[in-house]
Amino acid sequence: MPSLARGSLFVDLCTSLIISARFAPWHVGEQTMAEEQLPEVINQLRSLEQEKLLFIYDRGYISIKFIE
């Protein structure tokens, strides 16, 4: 049976805790999901007084639009 959904996670690499998780239909792209999650993750971390943020993405996220 083919996949019917796509998942997107933001994980704290120091603690291995999931900061944000989303599931969407398979036709929604990974970049789209990450772009929607990123502002929420930034706001969440800044509310915890985390100002120095570094995000590492795996392959498939390399585009000028996404980096901006």
N, C-alpha and C positions, 0 to 999 in steps of 0.2 A: 504494500500500500504506500503511495507517495506521501511525502510530508504535507501537512495541511496548515502548518503554522510556522512562524519564525519567532525566535526569541532574541532579546537584546539585554545584556547585563553590563552594569558598571560595578566593578569589584575593587575594593580597597586592597591593594597588593600587600600591604603591611599586615593587615588583620585577616585577610581572606573573607571579609564580610561583604555581602552584596548590598550596594548602596541604592541601586535602582534596577528593577527588572520589568520588562514589558514583553507581551506576546501580541502578535498581530497576524493577520492572514498572510499566507505565503507570498502573495503578490506585492506586499509592502516591502520595500528594500531595507537593507541593514542601515544604510546611510540615513535614510528618512527617519528611521526609528531613533538612531543615535542623535540626530539633529533635534528631535523633539524632546529627548531626555536630557540633553546637555544643560540647558538653562535651569531645569529643575534640580539637577545634581549640583550645579554651581551654587544656586541659592541655598540648598540644603547644607552644603559644606561651609559656606560663608556664615550661615546662622550659627554654626558651631565654632566660629572664629578661626576657620581654616582659610587663610588667604593665599598661601603658596600652593597652587594646584598644578599638577602635571597629569595629563591624560595620555595614555599609550593605547593606540588602536592597532589591531592586527591588519593583515592585508585586506584590500578591498575598500579602504577608507581614503585612499590617496586621491584627492582632487583639490584643486585650488578653492573651489566653492566651500567644501567641507572644512578645510583648514581655516579659512577666513571666519 
